[in-house]
Amino acid sequence: MYVSLPMAGRTAEDIGSDLEIAIYSARQRGYEPIVPTDCNADHEPCPVYGRRIQPEDKHTIQCYMREDIKALLDCDMIMMMPGWEISSGCNIELLVANQCGIGVFFYGV
C-alpha cells in the first residue's frame, strides 16, 4: 500500500508522525506500507530544475515525484492521508492510481 501524504512545507516531525500512523494503519489492513520518504532519487546531480521541498534538499520535488510514481505503480492500493486535497503531489498520485486501476483508501473517512 502506497502512502500518499502532503510533504512540501511541513516539518520532518509532522511528516514522521503522520507516517507512523499510516504505517500502522496499512499493516492493520494486511498491507506492506510503501512510504514516499523511502523512494530515493539516486542520481547526482539533480537533472531537473524546479522547487525543492526544503532549501537544503539536493533534489527537486519533480525528482521525488518520479520515484514516488514508480513505487506507486508497483502497489495494489494507495492510502490518501489527511491534507491530500491541498497537495499537488498527492492529487497526481491519486490520478495515477485511478487511471491505473490501483485501489484507493481514504484514511479517516
N, C-alpha and C positions, 0 to 999 in steps of 0.2 A: 504494500500500500504506500503510494507516494504521498507525502505530507506537503500540502501547499499552504504557506503562511506568508504574511507580509514581512519583509525584511528591511527594505530601504528605510532609513530614517529612524530605526529602532536600536535600542541598546542591546549589546550581547546578552545581558542578563534577562531582558524581556523576551528575547528570541529563545534563549535557553529554557526558560520556564515554560513557554508555550510548547517547545519541542518535547519536554519531559511529559507533559500532559498528552500530546499527540502519540508519542511512542507507547505509552501505557495503554491508551485507548485502542491503537492499532493491534497491539498484542492481545488485548482482551477479546478482540474480534477474530483472532486467529490469523492475523497478517503479520508479516515481517515488515516493519516500517523502513521506508527509504526517505531520508531527510535531505533537504537541499544543501545543508552545511557539509554533507559528506560527498557531494558531487563536485569534484575538484577540477578546476580548469588547470591542466597540467602543462601549459606551454609558457615559454619565456621568449621574448617579452609579449605582452598582450597585443595581438594584431588588430584588435577592434578598438576604434575610438568611440568614446561615449562616457556616460556618467558612471561614477563609482559609488558603491553603497556607503563606504566610509572613505574619507580622503586618503587614508594610508593603504587602502587596498591596491594590490598590484594588478588586479583585473577589473574589467568593467562589468556593469550589470549585464550587458549583452553576452559577454563570455560566460558568466554564470548561468544565464538562461539557456544557452546552448547545451551546457552539460545537464542542467535540470530537465530539459525536454528529452534528452537521450535517456535519462534514468526513468522518467515518467513512462516512456513508450514500452519499457520492459515490465511495467506493473499491470495488475489486474484491476486496481482500484485507486482512486485518489481521494484523500481526505482534505476537505476545504476547512481550514481553521478560521475562527472569527477574525474579521477585518479583511477577508479576501476581497470583498466588494470594492475596496478602495485601492487595491494593489493592481497595477497593470500587469505585473508578472503573474500573479495568481489568476487573473482573468484570462491571460494567454494559456496558462496551464489547463484551466477549465475548458477552454475552447478546444484545445488539442485533445483532451480526454474525451469530450463529447464527440468530436469528429472521428476519433479512432476507436470508439466503442469501449472505452475504459469506464468502469462503474464509478459513480460519484457518491460520496458520503459527506454530508454537511455536518460537521461537529457542532453539537449544541442545539441542533434543530430537532 
